[in-house]
Amino acid sequence: MEQLPIANIRWQDFIVEDPAIMLGKPVFKGTRLTVQHILQELSTGTPIPELLTAYPRLTTEHVLAAMQYAAQVIGLQIVEPA
């Protein structure tokens, strides 16, 4: 399995939410490629090198930013007691 480089990146530098782009879904800056799509691809086992080949504007930093973004969104969710 490919080792991801340790990077000091901020997802905010790579991801934007703009109502005029893809109905406001989070996308990688300068693209219409959604964070959700890349996370879905990763969840089905698509290797990162394959994603980088399929989407030439995508970088390893974008993938790391997507994972950081997902972790933050999950961390912000308020769970109501049952």
Backbone as CSV, one residue per row, in Angstrom:
resi,resn,N_x,N_y,N_z,CA_x,CA_y,CA_z,C_x,C_y,C_z
1,MET,0.838,-1.176,0.000,0.000,0.000,0.000,0.882,1.238,0.000
2,GLU,0.474,2.232,-0.783,1.264,3.457,-0.898,1.254,4.227,0.414
3,GLN,2.420,4.686,0.832,2.539,5.503,2.034,2.260,6.948,1.657
4,LEU,1.287,7.563,2.331,0.988,8.965,2.068,2.038,9.836,2.729
5,PRO,2.448,10.900,2.055,3.438,11.783,2.672,2.822,12.513,3.856
6,ILE,3.635,12.735,4.870,3.166,13.524,6.001,3.162,14.970,5.532
7,ALA,2.006,15.575,5.608,1.885,16.928,5.086,1.217,17.823,6.115
8,ASN,1.702,19.005,6.219,1.073,20.011,7.053,0.163,20.823,6.150
9,ILE,-1.002,20.280,5.865,-1.925,20.975,4.990,-3.196,21.289,5.757
10,ARG,-3.898,22.280,5.266,-5.207,22.637,5.802,-6.227,22.367,4.711
11,TRP,-7.291,21.641,5.051,-8.276,21.324,4.018,-8.859,22.588,3.408
12,GLN,-8.918,23.683,4.179,-9.476,24.932,3.677,-8.684,25.495,2.492
13,ASP,-7.440,25.084,2.365,-6.620,25.544,1.246,-6.945,24.806,-0.049
14,PHE,-7.695,23.716,0.038,-7.949,22.863,-1.123,-9.422,22.679,-1.456
15,ILE,-10.305,22.982,-0.513,-11.728,22.674,-0.678,-12.544,23.948,-0.494
16,VAL,-13.569,24.081,-1.332,-14.446,25.245,-1.266,-15.894,24.786,-1.402
17,GLU,-16.790,25.527,-0.764,-18.224,25.323,-0.931,-18.779,26.604,-1.531
18,ASP,-19.296,26.512,-2.748,-19.811,27.673,-3.463,-21.165,27.295,-4.047
19,PRO,-22.227,28.010,-3.680,-23.555,27.660,-4.186,-23.636,27.640,-5.716
20,ALA,-22.726,28.334,-6.378,-22.736,28.379,-7.842,-22.024,27.185,-8.480
21,ILE,-21.373,26.361,-7.659,-20.637,25.206,-8.179,-21.194,23.941,-7.559
22,MET,-21.674,23.042,-8.374,-22.182,21.730,-7.937,-23.183,21.860,-6.782
23,LEU,-24.068,22.858,-6.895,-25.132,23.085,-5.906,-24.597,23.287,-4.490
24,GLY,-23.383,23.797,-4.375,-22.819,24.099,-3.074,-22.120,22.944,-2.387
25,LYS,-22.058,21.772,-3.060,-21.327,20.657,-2.461,-19.849,21.027,-2.369
26,PRO,-19.139,20.509,-1.381,-17.704,20.784,-1.295,-16.976,20.204,-2.512
27,VAL,-16.190,21.044,-3.156,-15.393,20.637,-4.320,-13.957,21.081,-4.111
28,PHE,-13.072,20.495,-4.883,-11.678,20.921,-4.863,-11.572,22.217,-5.658
29,LYS,-10.892,23.188,-5.081,-10.789,24.512,-5.696,-10.373,24.402,-7.158
30,GLY,-11.063,25.182,-7.986,-10.754,25.223,-9.406,-11.295,24.051,-10.198
31,THR,-12.102,23.183,-9.554,-12.661,22.021,-10.252,-14.144,21.893,-9.927
32,ARG,-14.781,20.943,-10.583,-16.144,20.548,-10.251,-16.129,19.138,-9.646
33,LEU,-14.986,18.702,-9.215,-14.798,17.389,-8.618,-15.159,17.470,-7.139
34,THR,-16.194,16.697,-6.748,-16.657,16.800,-5.372,-15.822,15.950,-4.417
35,VAL,-15.741,16.454,-3.201,-15.069,15.723,-2.132,-15.800,14.404,-1.898
36,GLN,-17.124,14.455,-1.937,-17.930,13.256,-1.735,-17.559,12.163,-2.737
37,HIS,-17.372,12.523,-3.986,-17.032,11.533,-5.005,-15.701,10.854,-4.687
38,ILE,-14.715,11.641,-4.327,-13.402,11.063,-4.028,-13.467,10.180,-2.792
39,LEU,-14.193,10.613,-1.764,-14.335,9.785,-0.565,-15.069,8.482,-0.880
40,GLN,-16.076,8.540,-1.751,-16.780,7.320,-2.156,-15.845,6.378,-2.902
41,GLU,-15.032,6.923,-3.771,-14.066,6.105,-4.510,-13.100,5.424,-3.539
42,LEU,-12.600,6.188,-2.569,-11.689,5.612,-1.577,-12.382,4.515,-0.766
43,SER,-13.651,4.731,-0.429,-14.368,3.764,0.407,-14.625,2.445,-0.312
44,THR,-14.589,2.468,-1.629,-14.778,1.221,-2.376,-13.449,0.533,-2.685
45,GLY,-12.360,1.130,-2.183,-11.059,0.496,-2.355,-10.244,0.981,-3.537
46,THR,-10.703,2.028,-4.195,-9.922,2.562,-5.309,-8.599,3.091,-4.769
47,PRO,-7.486,2.597,-5.279,-6.179,3.062,-4.799,-5.938,4.527,-5.177
48,ILE,-5.240,5.229,-4.315,-4.957,6.640,-4.576,-4.250,6.850,-5.917
49,PRO,-3.238,6.048,-6.269,-2.598,6.266,-7.573,-3.591,6.164,-8.746
50,GLU,-4.575,5.278,-8.606,-5.589,5.150,-9.659,-6.444,6.419,-9.746
51,LEU,-6.782,6.988,-8.595,-7.547,8.241,-8.585,-6.739,9.370,-9.222
52,LEU,-5.447,9.417,-8.896,-4.593,10.479,-9.443,-4.462,10.357,-10.955
53,THR,-4.508,9.142,-11.457,-4.453,8.932,-12.906,-5.782,9.299,-13.559
54,ALA,-6.869,8.909,-12.915,-8.200,9.159,-13.475,-8.560,10.646,-13.458
55,TYR,-8.043,11.359,-12.482,-8.347,12.785,-12.335,-7.026,13.559,-12.280
56,PRO,-6.503,13.939,-13.436,-5.160,14.542,-13.508,-4.963,15.801,-12.661
57,ARG,-6.040,16.524,-12.367,-5.895,17.740,-11.554,-5.880,17.421,-10.064
58,LEU,-6.186,16.185,-9.703,-6.198,15.751,-8.310,-4.781,15.429,-7.864
59,THR,-4.450,15.826,-6.622,-3.137,15.531,-6.063,-3.307,14.746,-4.756
60,THR,-2.225,14.205,-4.276,-2.261,13.512,-2.988,-2.723,14.464,-1.895
61,GLU,-2.329,15.722,-1.976,-2.747,16.711,-0.986,-4.259,16.891,-1.003
62,HIS,-4.871,16.839,-2.196,-6.333,16.916,-2.282,-6.979,15.756,-1.528
63,VAL,-6.435,14.563,-1.702,-6.987,13.375,-1.037,-6.866,13.523,0.481
64,LEU,-5.718,13.986,0.957,-5.534,14.215,2.385,-6.497,15.285,2.889
65,ALA,-6.679,16.331,2.112,-7.610,17.395,2.495,-9.033,16.856,2.587
66,ALA,-9.409,15.971,1.677,-10.751,15.374,1.707,-10.954,14.573,2.987
67,MET,-9.944,13.832,3.387,-10.053,13.042,4.614,-10.110,13.956,5.844
68,GLN,-9.312,15.034,5.838,-9.361,15.990,6.939,-10.740,16.639,7.022
69,TYR,-11.263,17.011,5.871,-12.583,17.641,5.813,-13.645,16.700,6.388
70,ALA,-13.631,15.446,5.959,-14.603,14.467,6.453,-14.489,14.290,7.960
71,ALA,-13.281,14.217,8.469,-13.075,14.054,9.904,-13.626,15.253,10.670
72,GLN,-13.421,16.445,10.136,-13.924,17.636,10.824,-15.443,17.679,10.791
73,VAL,-16.043,17.371,9.654,-17.498,17.393,9.544,-18.122,16.389,10.510
74,ILE,-17.557,15.212,10.592,-18.067,14.195,11.517,-17.908,14.680,12.959
75,GLY,-16.795,15.310,13.250,-16.548,15.811,14.591,-17.485,16.921,15.008
76,LEU,-18.039,17.639,14.051,-18.943,18.749,14.351,-20.385,18.318,14.531
77,GLN,-20.709,17.095,14.115,-22.092,16.640,14.214,-22.493,16.478,15.670
78,ILE,-23.655,17.000,15.978,-24.200,16.864,17.325,-25.155,15.681,17.310
79,VAL,-24.893,14.717,18.163,-25.722,13.518,18.221,-26.725,13.696,19.344
80,GLU,-28.012,13.606,19.006,-29.073,13.703,19.997,-29.166,12.400,20.772
81,PRO,-29.328,12.474,22.073,-29.494,11.233,22.829,-30.775,10.515,22.421
82,ALA,-30.737,9.191,22.479,-31.906,8.389,22.066,-32.999,8.437,23.100
